[in-house]
């Protein structure tokens, strides 16, 4: 560590470039939404180009985000030899008590248990009970939800609360007739979840980095941080209720909720982890945003929640046992030696995973049947809606056309194939003598039998009498099934409307007709190249099978914070580059001058301010290295840091990196990006300026109260004796 205090290296050009790259990576990438990169164009249908030629290039948007920006920065520094084996080794395997691999293994394994508990429906069910207890009194319900989210986030962290709590509040505010905007509820939930996550080390990866860097046991960390956090939560509630959100349209005195029909109350709740379990409800929710039917669907979502009682009970036992074991072993580590914390969480996550897989396999027949019926309902609804839209479109054209309209037609995507089958057919229809258009075929839809791709619907034309015979609720007669490679459904020539359906075309006849019209078509040519098996299609099939067979396990793996892994490792390497290039010692000397001038109070205020600059995980890594260098500076100069000042600095950083998640930008934390995406899927758009405007008074009061309480705490329980590392 002593060798890394050399600041003469900052004059080298590679050191300067390293600092510039680090600043750009942490500050400016959020403004660069996408970087355009030209890449070769994949071969597509010639019909895409009006000239019949394939364009050589197509624009590809490469996202420059919190995952790619640090990785690109590391690769760039490696290319110019600014970093090498030492930085990569120490940034991945660990150095100076910070072990990235152990931290990531611990956090992901514990996250699996927490998200599995959430997937069982426990959080939504408890929120529903809180909603019942709160009743229709607005301020009372606001307090109950505030306390509920605060208490739950203290134990399981902020991610599960954001996953389920955000969607719950989006539904709840939508089905209320006098809550004009959900701003008060969703911003309060986001702030409370991040504040409470500061209490336990296991609740946030930033806490893991901090505790590992300074050898803080889990129990000691909680004992020292719990008082400022709890007082912050107590003081913040009236501030939010009576100052920030003191508006009747935001938090009404009496909340008027829509009533759920008796039929919906008695309906058996569906498992949202099963694909298409809600049938057409999810489809209608996307298409009816804001309407009465949409509100009814949202009301059913919160008033008739799904709960896997066995899974929730087992998950709660596993989570409680894991946390208690962690606290006990970590507290005893001073006598027995320090062990990697993931030794506890990883086996517990494996046990939880085995439960999810076993439970899913036992009930696989039931879940597969639910998924199959749901797919059929969605296919039928989409087909009927497309037919109605097409018929309405044709009716509008019929009413608004003039006598000179000579060409009104509907060209299906597979018109090329129909032209081959009926080359003599003319698809142009002229109006009759009295100005009316001739009868037009009714559009029918053929969708996949198994519903692999519900977004792909192929319209073909069908005569009116044939449309009457079209039974969308009987997939076995192939009316709703797309003709596979060996079975074709009769297609009527759009230019010859008839009251009788044309006979089905056999596979042999169609092959002969295609070879006559196109000499390039041979028996070896695939019938539908786009439907041939590829690695992507096989992966999609495997994922769908996994969703239907193991719904809970698949849902949990889908929601795990994988993006944290490459981001954290890349940031560890970048910070280690600043250490070896002499920049961290420069920051440490600057911090030492600040503390020597301002004392303990200045240390608390300064570190709290620095802690919510940039992303919380990156800031934690950097500031931990700075404080370690600060320790080394005083050790080399034989000037010990006081116990009061040192721990005031460390715990003010803990407050800052947790509270800073709800600061001025979504990118301040991964939780902020997740929160924004969930709200977007629920038709609630939170703009960046609004996010900053609402959060700035919240972060101001939270940091002020937290730092004031921490200052009083360190002056009461700490003294000016030298800190003993």
C-alpha positions in Angstrom: 0.0 0.0 0.0 2.9 2.3 0.7 4.2 2.1 -2.8 0.8 3.2 -4.1 1.1 6.6 -2.3 3.5 7.9 -5.0 1.9 10.9 -6.7 4.6 11.6 -9.2 2.9 9.2 -11.7 0.1 11.6 -12.4 2.4 13.6 -14.7 2.6 10.7 -17.2 0.2 10.9 -20.2 -1.2 7.5 -19.5 -2.1 8.6 -16.0 -3.9 11.7 -17.3 -5.8 9.6 -19.9 -6.8 7.2 -17.2 -8.4 10.0 -15.1 -10.2 11.5 -18.1 -11.6 8.0 -19.0 -12.8 7.4 -15.5 -14.6 10.8 -15.3 -16.2 10.2 -18.7 -17.3 6.8 -17.7 -19.0 7.9 -14.5 -20.4 11.2 -15.5 -21.1 11.6 -19.3 -22.2 8.2 -20.4 -25.7 8.9 -19.1 -26.0 11.7 -21.7 -24.9 9.4 -24.5 -28.0 7.3 -25.1 -26.6 5.4 -28.1 -23.5 5.3 -30.2 -24.1 4.6 -33.9 -21.9 1.9 -35.4 -22.1 0.8 -39.0 -22.3 -3.0 -39.3 -22.9 -5.4 -42.3 -26.5 -5.8 -43.2 -28.0 -9.2 -42.7 -29.5 -10.8 -45.8 -33.3 -10.2 -46.0 -36.1 -10.4 -48.5 -35.4 -8.6 -51.7 -38.8 -7.0 -51.4 -37.4 -4.7 -48.7 -35.5 -2.7 -51.4 -37.5 -1.1 -54.1 -34.7 -1.7 -56.6 -34.4 -5.4 -55.8 -30.9 -4.9 -54.4 -29.5 -5.6 -50.9 -28.2 -2.6 -49.2 -24.6 -3.3 -48.0 -24.9 -1.5 -44.6 -27.5 -0.8 -41.9 -27.2 1.5 -38.9 -26.8 -0.4 -35.6 -27.3 1.4 -32.3 -24.8 0.3 -29.8 -26.0 1.3 -26.3 -23.5 3.2 -24.2 -24.8 2.6 -20.7 -23.7 1.6 -17.3 -22.7 -1.9 -18.5 -20.9 -1.1 -21.7 -19.2 2.2 -20.8 -17.0 0.8 -18.0 -16.1 -2.2 -20.1 -15.2 -0.1 -23.1 -13.1 2.1 -20.8 -11.2 -0.9 -19.5 -10.5 -2.2 -23.0 -9.3 1.2 -24.1 -6.9 1.5 -21.2 -5.6 -2.0 -21.9 -5.1 -1.1 -25.5 -2.9 1.9 -24.7 -1.1 0.0 -21.9 -2.4 2.3 -19.2 -3.4 -0.8 -17.2 -2.1 -4.3 -17.2 -2.1 -7.6 -15.3 -1.9 -6.0 -11.8 -4.9 -3.8 -12.2 -7.0 -6.5 -13.8 -6.0 -9.0 -11.1 -6.6 -6.7 -8.2 -9.8 -5.5 -9.7 -11.3 -9.0 -10.0 -9.7 -11.2 -7.4 -9.4 -8.4 -4.9 -6.9 -6.4 -3.0 -6.7 -4.5 0.4 -9.7 -6.4 1.9 -12.0 -5.7 -1.1 -12.8 -9.0 -2.8 -15.1 -8.4 -5.8 -15.7 -12.1 -6.6 -16.8 -12.8 -3.0 -19.1 -9.7 -3.0 -20.8 -10.6 -6.3 -21.3 -14.3 -5.3 -22.8 -13.2 -2.0 -25.1 -10.6 -3.4 -26.4 -12.7 -6.3 -27.0 -15.8 -4.2 -28.9 -13.7 -1.6 -30.7 -11.9 -4.3 -32.0 -15.2 -5.6 -33.6 -16.0 -2.3 -35.2 -12.6 -2.0 -36.5 -12.5 -5.5 -37.8 -16.1 -5.1 -39.7 -14.9 -2.0 -41.1 -12.1 -4.1 -42.1 -14.4 -7.0 -44.2 -16.5 -4.5 -46.5 -13.4 -4.3 -45.7 -12.7 -0.6 -44.9 -9.0 -1.0 -47.9 -8.2 -3.1 -50.1 -10.2 -0.7 -48.8 -8.4 2.3 -49.2 -5.1 0.5 -52.8 -6.1 -0.2 -53.3 -6.7 3.5 -51.8 -3.3 4.3 -54.2 -1.8 1.8 -57.1 -3.4 3.6 -55.9 -2.2 7.0 -55.4 1.3 5.8 -58.9 1.5 4.3 -60.0 4.6 2.5 -58.3 7.1 4.8 -55.6 8.6 2.6 -53.1 9.7 5.2 -53.5 6.5 7.2 -52.9 4.4 4.2 -49.9 6.5 3.2 -48.4 5.9 6.6 -49.1 2.1 6.6 -47.5 1.7 3.2 -44.6 3.8 4.2 -43.9 1.7 7.3 -44.5 -1.5 5.4 -42.0 -0.7 2.7 -39.5 0.6 5.2 -39.6 -2.5 7.4 -39.5 -5.0 4.6 -36.7 -3.3 2.8 -34.6 -3.4 6.0 -34.5 -7.2 5.8 -34.6 -8.2 2.1 -33.2 -5.1 0.4 -34.5 -2.6 -2.1 -34.6 -4.7 -5.3 -37.5 -7.0 -4.3 -39.4 -4.0 -2.9 -39.0 -2.2 -6.2 -39.9 -5.2 -8.3 -43.3 -5.8 -6.6 -44.0 -2.6 -4.7 -43.7 -0.4 -7.7 -46.2 -2.4 -9.8 -48.6 -2.6 -6.8 -48.6 1.2 -6.3 -49.0 1.8 -10.1 -52.2 -0.4 -10.0 -53.5 1.1 -6.7 -53.2 4.7 -7.8 -54.8 3.9 -11.2 -57.9 2.3 -9.7 -58.5 5.2 -7.3 -60.8 7.8 -8.8 -59.4 10.8 -6.9 -55.6 10.2 -7.0 -54.7 12.4 -9.9 -51.1 11.4 -10.1 -49.1 8.6 -8.5 -46.1 10.9 -7.9 -46.3 11.0 -4.1 -46.7 7.2 -3.7 -44.1 5.9 -6.1 -41.4 8.5 -5.2 -42.0 7.8 -1.5 -41.7 4.1 -2.0 -38.5 4.4 -4.0 -36.9 6.7 -1.4 -37.9 4.6 1.6 -36.7 1.4 0.0 -33.2 2.9 -0.5 -33.0 4.5 2.9 -34.0 1.3 4.7 -31.5 -0.8 2.7 -28.7 0.9 4.6 -29.5 -0.9 7.8 -28.1 -4.4 6.9 -24.9 -5.2 5.1 -26.7 -7.8 3.1 -29.3 -5.4 1.7 -27.1 -3.6 -0.7 -23.8 -4.4 -2.5 -22.4 -1.0 -1.6 -22.7 -2.0 2.1 -20.7 -5.2 1.3 -17.9 -3.2 -0.3 -17.7 -0.8 2.6 -17.8 -3.5 5.3 -15.2 -5.5 3.5 -12.8 -2.6 3.0 -12.7 -1.7 6.7 -13.2 -5.1 8.3 -16.5 -4.2 9.8 -18.6 -7.1 11.1 -22.3 -7.2 10.1 -23.5 -6.6 13.7 -21.2 -3.6 14.3 -22.2 -2.1 11.0 -25.9 -2.4 11.9 -25.5 -1.1 15.4 -23.7 2.0 14.3 -26.0 2.9 11.3 -29.4 1.9 12.5 -30.1 5.0 14.6 -29.4 7.6 11.9 -31.4 5.6 9.4 -34.5 5.0 11.7 -34.5 8.7 12.7 -34.3 9.7 9.1 -37.3 7.5 8.3 -39.3 9.0 11.2 -38.6 12.6 10.4 -39.0 12.1 6.7 -42.6 10.9 6.8 -44.3 14.1 8.0 -42.0 16.1 5.8 -43.3 14.2 2.7 -46.9 14.2 3.8 -47.2 17.9 4.8 -44.6 19.7 2.7 -43.4 17.8 -0.4 -46.7 16.1 -1.3 -49.1 18.4 0.6 -51.8 18.3 -2.1 -55.2 16.8 -2.1 -54.9 15.3 -5.7 -51.7 13.5 -4.7 -52.6 12.2 -1.2 -56.4 12.6 -0.7 -57.9 12.7 2.8 -60.3 10.0 1.6 -59.4 7.7 -1.2 -62.2 6.5 -3.4 -61.4 3.1 -4.8 -63.4 1.3 -7.6 -65.3 -1.8 -6.4 -64.2 -5.2 -7.6 -67.2 -7.2 -9.0 -68.2 -10.3 -7.0 -67.4 -12.5 -10.0 -63.8 -11.2 -10.0 -63.5 -11.7 -6.2 -64.4 -15.3 -6.4 -62.2 -16.0 -9.4 -59.1 -18.1 -8.5 -55.9 -15.9 -8.6 -53.5 -16.8 -11.4 -49.8 -17.2 -11.1 -48.3 -14.2 -12.9 -45.0 -16.2 -13.4 -46.8 -18.6 -15.9 -46.7 -17.1 -19.4 -50.1 -16.0 -20.6 -51.7 -17.1 -17.3 -54.0 -14.1 -17.4 -55.1 -14.9 -20.9 -56.3 -11.8 -22.7 -56.1 -9.6 -19.5 -52.4 -8.7 -20.1 -53.2 -7.9 -23.7 -56.2 -5.7 -22.8 -54.1 -4.0 -20.2 -51.6 -2.8 -22.8 -54.4 -1.7 -25.2 -56.8 -0.1 -22.8 -54.4 2.1 -20.7 -56.5 4.5 -18.8 -59.9 3.1 -19.7 -62.5 1.6 -17.4 -61.8 -1.9 -18.5 -58.1 -1.3 -17.7 -59.0 0.0 -14.2 -61.0 -3.2 -13.6 -58.0 -5.3 -14.6 -55.7 -3.3 -12.4 -58.2 -3.6 -9.5 -58.3 -7.4 -9.9 -54.5 -7.4 -9.9 -54.2 -5.9 -6.4 -57.5 -7.0 -4.8 -57.2 -10.7 -5.8 -53.4 -11.3 -5.5 -51.8 -14.7 -6.1 -50.0 -16.3 -3.2 -48.0 -19.5 -3.3 -48.3 -20.3 0.4 -45.9 -23.2 0.5 -43.3 -21.4 -1.5 -43.7 -18.2 0.5 -43.4 -20.0 3.8 -40.3 -22.0 2.7 -38.7 -18.9 1.3 -39.3 -16.9 4.4 -37.7 -19.7 6.5 -34.7 -19.8 4.2 -34.2 -16.0 4.2 -34.5 -15.7 8.0 -32.2 -18.7 8.6 -29.6 -17.2 6.2 -29.6 -13.8 7.7 -29.4 -15.1 11.3 -26.6 -17.4 10.4 -24.7 -14.6 8.6 -25.0 -12.3 11.6 -23.9 -15.1 14.0 -20.9 -16.3 12.0 -19.8 -12.8 11.2 -19.9 -11.7 14.8 -17.8 -14.7 15.8 -15.3 -14.2 13.0 -12.9 -12.3 15.3 -12.4 -15.5 17.3 -12.8 -18.2 14.6 -11.3 -16.2 11.7 -12.9 -14.5 8.7 -14.7 -16.7 6.2 -16.2 -15.7 2.9 -19.8 -14.7 3.5 -21.0 -16.4 0.3 -20.3 -19.7 2.0 -23.6 -19.2 3.8 -25.7 -17.6 1.1 -24.7 -19.8 -1.8 -25.8 -23.1 -0.2 -29.0 -21.4 0.9 -29.7 -20.2 -2.7 -29.1 -23.7 -4.0 -31.6 -25.1 -1.5 -34.1 -22.4 -2.6 -33.5 -23.2 -6.3 -34.0 -26.9 -5.7 -37.3 -26.1 -4.0 -38.4 -24.0 -7.0 -37.4 -26.6 -9.5 -39.0 -29.5 -7.6 -42.2 -27.6 -7.0 -42.4 -26.6 -10.6 -41.8 -30.2 -11.8 -44.5 -31.6 -9.6 -47.1 -29.1 -10.9 -45.8 -29.0 -14.5 -49.0 -30.5 -16.0 -51.1 -27.8 -14.4 -48.8 -24.9 -15.3 -48.4 -26.1 -18.9 -52.2 -26.4 -19.3 -52.7 -22.9 -18.0 -50.1 -21.5 -20.4 -51.6 -23.4 -23.3 -55.1 -22.1 -22.7 -53.8 -18.6 -22.2 -52.0 -18.7 -25.5 -55.1 -19.8 -27.3 -57.1 -16.9 -25.7 -54.5 -14.4 -26.8 -54.3 -15.8 -30.3 -58.1 -15.7 -30.6 -58.4 -12.2 -29.2 -55.7 -10.8 -31.5 -57.2 -12.6 -34.5 -60.7 -11.2 -33.8 -59.4 -7.7 -33.2 -57.4 -7.7 -36.4 -60.4 -8.9 -38.4 -62.6 -6.2 -36.9 -60.1 -3.5 -37.6 -59.7 -4.7 -41.2 -63.5 -4.8 -41.7 -63.9 -1.4 -40.2 -61.1 -0.1 -42.5 -62.8 -1.5 -45.6 -66.2 -0.1 -44.5 -64.6 3.4 -44.1 -63.1 3.2 -47.6 -66.5 2.1 -48.9 -68.2 5.1 -47.4 -65.6 7.7 -48.4 -64.6 6.6 -51.9 -65.5 8.6 -55.0 -66.3 7.4 -58.5 -62.7 7.9 -59.6 -61.3 5.6 -57.0 -60.1 2.8 -59.3 -57.8 0.8 -57.0 -58.7 -0.3 -53.5 -57.0 -3.4 -52.3 -55.4 -5.2 -49.3 -52.1 -6.8 -50.0 -51.3 -9.6 -47.6 -47.7 -10.3 -46.7 -47.8 -13.7 -48.6 -49.2 -12.1 -51.7 -46.2 -13.4 -53.6 -47.3 -16.9 -52.9 -50.9 -16.2 -53.8 -49.8 -14.6 -57.1 -48.0 -17.8 -57.9 -51.0 -19.9 -57.2 -53.4 -17.6 -59.1 -51.3 -15.8 -61.7 -54.3 -14.9 -63.7 -56.1 -13.2 -60.9 -56.4 -9.4 -60.9 -56.4 -7.8 -57.5 -57.7 -4.4 -58.7 -61.4 -3.8 -58.3 -63.2 -1.0 -60.0 -66.4 0.4 -58.7 -69.7 -0.6 -60.3 -71.9 1.6 -62.3 -73.9 2.8 -59.3 -70.6 3.8 -57.5 -70.5 0.9 -55.1 -67.5 -1.2 -54.7 -67.9 -4.9 -55.4 -68.0 -7.3 -52.5 -64.6 -7.6 -50.9 -63.3 -10.7 -49.1 -63.4 -10.7 -45.3 -59.9 -10.8 -43.9 -59.1 -13.9 -41.9 -56.0 -14.5 -39.8 -53.8 -17.5 -39.5 -51.6 -17.6 -36.4 -49.3 -20.2 -35.0 -50.9 -23.3 -33.5 -48.6 -23.3 -30.5 -48.3 -19.5 -30.2 -44.6 -19.3 -30.4 -44.6 -15.8 -31.8 -47.8 -14.0 -30.8 -46.7 -10.9 -32.5 -46.6 -12.4 -35.9 -50.1 -12.5 -37.6 -50.5 -13.2 -41.2 -53.7 -11.8 -42.8 -55.2 -13.5 -45.8 -58.5 -12.8 -47.6 -61.6 -14.9 -47.3 -65.0 -14.7 -48.8 -67.9 -13.5 -46.6 -69.6 -16.9 -46.5 -66.3 -18.5 -45.6 -65.8 -16.0 -42.8 -69.1 -17.1 -41.3 -67.8 -20.6 -41.2 -64.6 -19.4 -39.6 -64.5 -20.7 -36.0 -61.9 -19.0 -34.0 -62.7 -21.0 -30.9 -61.9 -24.3 -32.4 -58.2 -24.6 -33.1 -58.5 -28.2 -34.1 -60.1 -27.4 -37.4 -57.1 -25.3 -38.4 -59.0 -22.1 -38.6 -56.7 -20.6 -36.1 -53.7 -22.6 -37.1 -51.0 -21.4 -39.5 -50.6 -24.1 -42.2 -47.4 -25.9 -41.5 -44.9 -27.2 -44.0 -47.0 -30.3 -44.9 -50.5 -29.0 -44.5 -52.0 -26.0 -46.3 -55.3 -24.2 -45.6 -57.3 -23.0 -48.5 -56.6 -19.5 -49.7 -59.1 -17.7 -51.8 -58.1 -15.5 -54.6 -58.9 -12.0 -53.6 -59.9 -11.0 -57.1 -62.6 -13.7 -57.2 -64.9 -13.4 -54.2 -67.2 -16.4 -54.0 -69.7 -17.8 -51.6 -67.8 -21.1 -51.6 -64.4 -21.7 -50.3 -61.8 -22.9 -52.8 -60.6 -26.4 -52.3 -57.5 -26.9 -50.2 -54.2 -27.1 -52.1 -52.3 -30.2 -51.5 -48.6 -30.1 -50.6 -47.7 -31.8 -53.9 -49.8 -29.5 -56.1 -48.3 -26.4 -54.4 -44.8 -27.7 -54.9 -45.5 -28.2 -58.6 -47.1 -24.8 -58.9 -44.1 -23.1 -57.3 -41.6 -24.9 -59.5 -43.6 -23.9 -62.6 -43.7 -20.2 -61.5 -40.1 -20.0 -60.2 -37.5 -22.3 -61.7 -35.2 -21.5 -58.8 -37.5 -23.4 -56.4 -36.5 -27.0 -56.0 -37.6 -29.8 -53.8 -34.6 -29.0 -51.6 -35.7 -25.4 -51.1 -37.3 -24.9 -47.6 -41.0 -24.0 -47.8 -40.8 -21.3 -45.1 -37.2 -20.3 -44.5 -38.2 -17.9 -41.8 -39.7 -20.7 -39.7 -36.7 -23.1 -40.0 -35.0 -24.0 -36.8 -32.2 -21.8 -35.8 -30.2 -21.3 -32.6 -32.4 -18.3 -31.7 -35.6 -20.2 -32.3 -34.4 -23.2 -30.3 -33.4 -20.9 -27.5 -36.8 -19.3 -27.5 -38.5 -22.7 -27.4 -36.3 -23.8 -24.5 -37.1 -20.6 -22.6 -40.8 -21.0 -23.2 -40.6 -24.6 -22.0 -38.7 -23.5 -18.9 -41.3 -20.8 -18.2 -44.2 -23.3 -18.4 -42.4 -26.1 -16.5 -40.5 -24.1 -13.9 -42.3 -20.7 -13.7 -40.9 -19.5 -10.4 -37.2 -20.5 -11.0 -37.3 -19.0 -14.5 -38.8 -15.8 -13.3 -36.2 -15.4 -10.6 -33.3 -16.0 -13.0 -34.9 -13.5 -15.3 -34.9 -10.8 -12.6 -31.5 -11.4 -11.1 -29.3 -8.3 -11.4 -26.8 -9.7 -13.9 -25.9 -6.2 -15.1 -24.3 -5.5 -11.8 -21.6 -8.1 -12.4 -19.9 -6.7 -15.5 -20.4 -3.2 -14.2 -18.9 -3.8 -10.8 -15.9 -5.7 -12.1 -15.2 -3.0 -14.6 -15.5 -0.3 -12.0 -13.2 -2.2 -9.6 -10.5 -2.4 -12.4 -11.0 1.3 -13.2 -10.6 2.4 -9.6 -7.5 0.1 -9.3 -6.1 1.9 -12.3 -6.5 5.2 -10.4 -4.7 3.7 -7.5 -1.7 2.5 -9.5 -1.5 5.8 -11.5 -1.3 7.9 -8.4 -4.7 9.6 -8.5 -6.2 8.0 -5.4 -3.3 9.2 -3.3 -3.9 12.7 -4.6 -7.5 12.5 -3.6 -6.5 11.1 -0.2 -4.1 14.0 0.4 -6.9 16.4 -0.6 -9.3 14.7 1.8 -6.7 14.9 4.6 -6.4 18.6 4.1 -10.2 19.0 4.2 -10.5 17.0 7.4 -7.6 18.8 9.1 -9.4 22.1 8.5 -13.0 21.2 9.2 -12.7 18.4 11.8 -15.3 15.6 12.4 -18.3 17.7 11.4 -16.6 18.6 8.1 -15.7 14.9 7.5 -19.3 13.9 7.9 -20.6 16.7 5.6 -17.9 16.3 3.0 -18.1 12.6 2.7 -21.9 12.6 2.6 -21.8 15.1 -0.2 -19.2 13.1 -2.2 -21.1 9.8 -1.7 -24.0 10.6 -4.0 -21.9 11.9 -6.9 -22.1 9.3 -9.7 -23.3 5.8 -9.4 -23.5 4.4 -5.9 -21.4 1.3 -6.4 -18.7 3.1 -8.4 -18.5 5.9 -5.8 -18.3 3.4 -3.0 -15.4 1.6 -4.6 -13.5 4.8 -5.2 -14.1 6.4 -1.8 -13.2 3.2 0.0 -9.8 3.3 -1.8 -9.4 7.0 -0.9 -10.0 6.4 2.8 -7.6 3.4 2.8 -4.9 5.7 1.3 -5.8 8.3 3.9 -5.2 5.7 6.6 -1.9 4.8 5.1 -0.8 8.5 4.9 -1.4 9.0 8.6 0.3 5.6 9.4 3.4 6.6 7.5 3.5 10.0 9.1 2.9 8.5 12.6 -0.1 10.8 13.0 -3.0 8.5 13.9 -6.6 9.4 12.9 -9.0 9.9 15.8 -11.5 7.1 16.4 -14.3 9.6 16.2 -13.3 11.2 12.9 -12.5 7.9 11.2 -15.8 6.2 11.9 -17.7 9.4 11.2 -16.2 9.4 7.8 -17.0 5.7 7.1 -20.6 5.8 8.3 -21.4 9.1 6.6 -20.2 7.4 3.4 -22.6 4.5 4.1 -25.5 7.0 4.4 -24.5 8.9 1.3 -24.2 5.9 -1.1 -27.6 4.5 0.1 -29.5 7.8 0.1 -27.8 8.9 -3.1 -29.8 6.3 -5.1 -32.7 8.7 -5.1 -30.8 11.8 -6.0 -30.8 13.7 -9.3 -30.4 10.9 -11.9 -31.8 7.4 -12.6 -28.3 6.2 -13.2 -27.3 6.9 -9.6 -28.2 3.3 -8.9 -29.3 0.1 -10.7 -32.4 0.3 -8.6 -33.3 3.6 -10.2 -33.1 2.2 -13.7 -35.2 -0.8 -12.7 -37.8 1.4 -11.0 -38.1 3.6 -14.2 -38.5 0.6 -16.5 -41.2 -1.0 -14.3 -43.2 2.3 -14.3 -42.8 2.6 -18.0 -44.4 -0.9 -18.5 -47.3 0.3 -16.3 -47.8 3.4 -18.5 -46.3 5.8 -16.0 -43.6 8.0 -17.5 -41.2 9.7 -15.2 -39.0 12.2 -16.9 -35.4 13.0 -15.8 -36.2 16.5 -14.9 -39.2 15.5 -12.8 -37.2 12.8 -11.1 -34.5 15.3 -10.0 -37.1 18.0 -9.1 -39.1 15.6 -6.8 -36.1 13.9 -5.3 -33.9 16.9 -4.5 -36.0 18.1 -1.5 -36.3 14.5 -0.3 -32.5 13.8 -0.5 -31.8 17.2 1.2 -33.9 16.5 4.3 -32.8 12.8 4.5 -29.1 13.7 4.3 -29.5 16.6 6.7 -31.3 14.5 9.3 -29.0 11.4 8.9 -25.8 13.4 9.1 -27.0 15.4 12.1 -27.9 12.2 14.0 -24.7 10.5 13.0 -22.7 13.6 14.2 -24.5 13.4 17.6 -23.9 9.7 17.8 -20.1 9.8 17.2 -19.7 12.6 19.7 -21.6 10.5 22.3 -20.1 7.0 21.8 -16.7 7.9 20.2 -13.7 9.8 21.6 -10.5 11.4 20.3 -8.4 8.3 21.0 -6.3 7.0 18.1 -8.1 4.7 15.7 -6.7 1.2 15.9 -7.1 -0.6 12.5 
